[in-house]
Amino acid sequence: WNFPIGMPARKISAALAAGCSCVLKPAEDTPLCSLELMKLIEEAGAPAGLVNLVPCSRDNVKEVGDAMCESDKIGVISFTGSCEVGKYLYAKCANTVKRVALELGGNAPFIIFDSADVDKAVDGLMASKFRNTGQTCVTANRILIQEGIYDKIMATLMPKIKDLKVGNGLEAGVGQGPLINLKQQARVHRIVTDSVQAGANLTLGGNMLDRGYEPTVLTDVTTSMACWAEEIFGPVLSVMKFSSEEEAVNLANDSDRGLAAFFYSRDCNQIHRVSSELEAGMIGVNHVAISVPESPFGGYKTSGIGKEGSRHGLAEYSNIKLVVQNFN
């Protein structure tokens, strides 16, 4: 639901390019965008039945999902969503030995080494964390700052966060909109509250605002806290200080998720080492805009199976066939 035009378009375009018809089941929170997308597809001249839409309420989503997974007329299930639902769909596809492409949750580390450019690192962190009010699967979630640069980063970062205005995104000056629904708002607040009760320092924010959430910074975080272990999907920074490169990499990899990871450094040798050692499908080095049509999008571990985008995205909708012919 967080990119209700872009995500279906990425899946549909790959399916059509590979010669497949498709059925789209949009997220229950954002069906209207998919309805408008279908109008555009029809206006573009797509024949009836090539791209199909099956919206449903939250009460019926399990029934619709099960029908798709169990149908022997469907060859591939491509799903973007939570790890929990992805695992359920993966299991449901077993009886038909159906191919699955899963783009599931993330818990991206964002590492700032002592050699980093302070202003560029802070700008990157702001863009990654607060885009779409923190509701993206590749958002920076676990912030790791090396002790030698920690004070400079925090001194530059905090005023920028304080300047963020929460409200209606159609109004001038607003930089943070609402969360997707009240259930998600309550979930974000529960993660913040649990983490503070476990010993995290509530440095900024921590309050629910109408349908949104106040930009929040938690420091003195430990790996056992909810804000570190869970994918937050909200405007909350969980900040931890580290001393060595080895420690940072170990902390970053200490997760069952492996979708994206980011780090800032001006040490070329360090960049090569850390890029190789981080366990994530997509790595942003001194850069956070990692999702573009020409690059493969996907992760490791419980963050999913397969790729979207680029030529690799076509493979999810293609079968390899060997034909051996004797011309004698």
C-alpha positions in Angstrom: 0.0 0.0 0.0 2.9 2.4 0.5 3.5 2.8 -3.3 0.1 1.8 -4.7 0.9 2.8 -8.3 4.6 2.0 -8.5 4.5 -1.5 -7.1 1.7 -2.9 -9.2 3.2 -1.2 -12.3 6.6 -2.9 -11.6 4.9 -6.3 -11.4 2.5 -5.9 -14.3 5.1 -4.5 -16.7 7.4 -7.4 -16.1 4.6 -9.9 -16.5 3.4 -8.3 -19.8 7.0 -8.1 -21.1 7.4 -11.8 -20.5 4.2 -12.5 -22.4 2.0 -13.3 -19.3 -1.6 -12.2 -18.5 -2.0 -11.3 -14.8 -4.5 -10.7 -11.9 -3.8 -7.9 -9.5 -5.1 -8.1 -5.9 -4.4 -4.6 -4.5 -3.7 -3.8 -0.9 -6.9 -3.4 1.1 -5.9 0.1 2.2 -5.3 1.5 -1.3 -7.7 0.0 -3.9 -8.6 3.2 -5.6 -5.1 3.8 -7.0 -5.3 0.3 -8.6 -8.7 1.1 -10.1 -7.3 4.2 -11.7 -4.2 2.3 -12.9 -6.6 -0.2 -14.6 -8.3 2.6 -16.4 -5.0 3.8 -17.8 -4.1 0.2 -18.9 -7.4 0.0 -20.7 -7.0 3.4 -22.4 -3.6 2.2 -23.6 -5.3 -0.5 -25.6 -4.7 -3.6 -23.5 -7.2 -6.3 -24.6 -9.8 -7.4 -22.1 -8.6 -10.2 -19.8 -4.9 -9.4 -20.2 -4.7 -7.4 -16.9 -7.4 -8.2 -14.3 -8.2 -6.6 -11.0 -9.7 -8.3 -7.9 -10.0 -5.8 -5.0 -11.4 -7.1 -1.7 -12.1 -6.1 1.9 -9.8 -7.1 4.7 -12.4 -9.7 5.8 -12.1 -11.5 2.5 -8.4 -11.2 1.8 -7.5 -14.6 3.1 -10.1 -16.3 0.9 -9.0 -14.4 -2.2 -5.3 -15.1 -1.5 -5.9 -18.8 -0.9 -7.8 -19.1 -4.1 -4.9 -17.6 -6.1 -2.3 -19.7 -4.4 -4.3 -22.9 -4.8 -5.4 -22.4 -8.4 -3.6 -24.6 -11.0 -4.3 -21.9 -13.6 -1.9 -19.4 -12.0 1.8 -20.1 -12.6 3.4 -17.4 -10.4 2.5 -15.5 -7.2 4.4 -12.2 -6.8 3.7 -10.6 -3.4 4.9 -7.5 -1.7 4.1 -7.2 2.0 5.0 -8.4 5.4 7.3 -11.4 6.2 4.4 -13.1 8.0 2.0 -13.0 5.1 4.8 -13.9 2.7 5.6 -17.0 4.6 1.9 -18.0 4.7 1.6 -17.5 0.9 4.8 -19.5 0.3 3.4 -22.4 2.2 0.0 -22.2 0.4 1.7 -22.4 -3.0 3.4 -25.7 -2.1 0.5 -28.0 -3.2 0.7 -26.7 -6.8 4.5 -26.3 -6.7 3.9 -22.7 -7.8 6.7 -20.3 -8.3 6.8 -17.4 -5.9 8.4 -14.0 -5.9 8.4 -12.4 -2.5 9.4 -8.8 -1.6 9.0 -8.8 2.1 9.9 -6.7 5.1 13.2 -5.1 5.9 15.0 -3.7 8.9 17.7 -1.7 7.2 20.9 -0.6 9.0 22.3 2.8 8.3 25.9 3.0 9.3 27.9 6.3 9.5 31.6 5.8 9.9 34.1 8.3 11.2 35.4 9.1 7.7 31.9 10.1 6.5 31.0 13.5 5.2 28.7 14.8 8.0 26.3 16.9 5.9 25.9 14.3 3.2 25.4 11.5 5.8 22.7 13.5 7.6 20.9 14.5 4.4 20.9 10.8 3.3 19.6 9.7 6.7 16.8 12.3 6.6 15.8 11.3 3.0 15.9 7.5 3.8 14.2 7.7 7.2 11.4 10.2 6.6 10.4 9.5 3.0 6.8 8.5 3.0 6.7 9.1 6.8 9.1 6.2 7.3 6.7 3.8 5.6 9.0 2.1 3.1 10.5 -1.4 3.2 14.0 0.0 2.6 13.8 2.9 5.1 16.7 3.3 7.5 15.6 1.7 10.7 18.7 0.8 12.8 21.1 3.8 12.9 24.7 3.0 13.7 27.0 6.0 14.3 30.8 5.6 15.0 31.8 7.1 18.3 34.3 9.6 16.8 31.7 11.3 14.7 28.6 10.7 16.8 28.4 14.1 18.4 28.8 16.0 15.1 26.1 13.8 13.4 23.6 14.3 16.2 24.2 18.0 16.4 23.5 18.3 12.7 20.6 15.8 12.6 18.5 17.0 15.5 17.6 20.5 14.2 16.5 19.0 10.9 14.2 16.6 12.6 12.7 19.3 14.8 11.9 21.3 11.7 9.8 18.6 10.2 6.1 19.6 10.1 3.5 16.9 10.4 0.1 17.4 8.7 -1.8 17.3 5.5 0.6 16.6 2.7 -1.3 18.8 0.3 -0.5 21.9 2.5 2.6 24.0 2.0 5.5 23.2 4.3 4.3 19.9 5.5 7.1 17.2 5.4 5.4 14.4 7.2 1.9 13.0 6.4 -0.3 10.5 8.2 0.4 6.8 8.9 -1.6 4.4 6.7 -4.2 3.6 9.4 -4.9 3.8 13.1 -3.7 0.3 13.7 -0.2 1.2 12.4 -0.2 4.4 14.5 -0.9 2.3 17.6 1.8 -0.2 16.5 4.5 2.5 16.2 3.6 4.0 19.5 3.7 0.6 21.1 7.3 0.0 19.8 8.4 3.4 21.1 6.8 2.9 24.5 8.2 -0.6 24.9 11.7 0.5 24.0 11.6 3.4 26.4 10.4 1.1 29.2 13.3 -1.2 28.3 15.8 1.7 28.8 16.0 3.6 25.6 16.4 7.4 25.9 13.4 9.3 24.3 15.5 12.1 22.9 12.8 13.6 20.8 9.1 13.0 20.0 7.2 10.0 21.1 3.6 11.3 20.6 0.7 10.3 18.4 -0.6 13.3 16.4 -4.1 12.9 14.9 -3.5 10.2 12.3 0.2 10.7 12.2 3.2 10.3 14.6 5.6 12.8 15.9 9.2 12.4 14.4 10.9 10.5 17.1 14.5 9.8 18.1 15.5 7.0 20.5 19.1 6.8 21.7 21.0 4.5 24.0 19.3 1.7 22.2 20.2 -2.0 22.6 19.7 -5.0 20.3 17.0 -6.5 22.6 14.7 -3.5 22.3 11.6 -3.5 20.1 12.7 -0.5 18.1 15.8 -2.5 17.0 14.3 -5.9 16.5 11.1 -4.9 14.7 10.5 -3.1 11.4 9.0 0.1 12.6 7.4 1.5 9.4 7.1 5.0 11.0 9.1 8.2 11.6 11.2 6.8 14.4 15.0 6.7 14.5 16.7 4.1 16.7 20.3 5.2 17.3 23.2 3.2 18.6 26.9 4.2 18.9 29.7 1.8 17.8 33.5 1.7 18.0 34.9 -0.5 15.2 34.0 -1.5 11.7 33.8 -5.1 12.7 31.3 -4.2 15.5 29.1 -2.2 13.0 29.0 -5.0 10.4 28.1 -7.6 13.1 25.3 -5.4 14.4 24.0 -4.7 11.0 23.9 -8.4 10.0 22.4 -9.4 13.3 18.9 -9.7 11.9 16.7 -12.2 10.1 16.0 -9.5 7.5 18.3 -8.6 4.6 16.6 -6.3 2.2 18.6 -3.1 2.1 21.6 -1.6 4.0 23.2 1.9 3.8 26.5 3.3 4.9 28.5 6.4 4.6 32.3 6.4 4.4 35.1 8.2 2.4 37.6 5.3 3.0 37.7 3.4 -0.3 39.1 0.2 1.2 36.5 0.3 3.9 33.8 0.8 1.3 34.9 -2.4 -0.6 35.1 -4.4 2.7 31.8 -3.4 4.1 29.9 -3.7 0.8 31.0 -7.3 0.6 30.3 -8.1 4.2 26.8 -6.7 4.6 24.1 -9.3 4.3 21.5 -7.4 2.2 20.3 -7.6 -1.4 20.8 -3.9 -1.9 23.5 -1.7 -0.6 23.6 2.1 -0.7 27.1 3.6 -0.3 27.0 7.4 0.3 23.6 7.2 -1.5 20.1 6.2 -0.5 18.1 6.2 -3.8 18.7 2.6 -4.6 15.3 1.7 -6.2 15.3 2.5 -10.0 13.7 0.5 -12.8 17.0 -0.6 -14.4 18.3 -2.2 -11.2 17.3 -5.5 -9.5 15.2 -5.0 -6.3 15.1 -7.7 -3.7 16.6 -9.1 -0.6 18.1 -12.0 1.4 17.0 -14.1 4.4 13.3 -13.6 5.3 13.2 -10.4 3.2 12.2 -12.4 0.2 12.9 -14.5 -2.9 13.6 -13.3 -6.4 14.0 -9.8 -7.9 11.9 -7.1 -9.4 13.0 -4.6 -11.9 15.8 -4.8 -14.5 16.2 -7.8 -16.8 16.3 -10.0 -13.7 12.7 -9.2 -13.0 11.6 -10.9 -16.2 13.0 -14.2 -15.0 10.2 -14.5 -12.3 7.7 -14.7 -15.2 9.7 -16.9 -17.5 10.5 -20.6 -17.9 13.7 -21.9 -19.3 13.1 -24.5 -22.0 15.6 -26.8 -23.7 14.9 -28.0 -27.2 17.4 -30.5 -28.7 16.8 -31.2 -32.3 18.5 -33.7 -34.6 18.6 -32.4 -38.2 19.8 -35.7 -39.8 
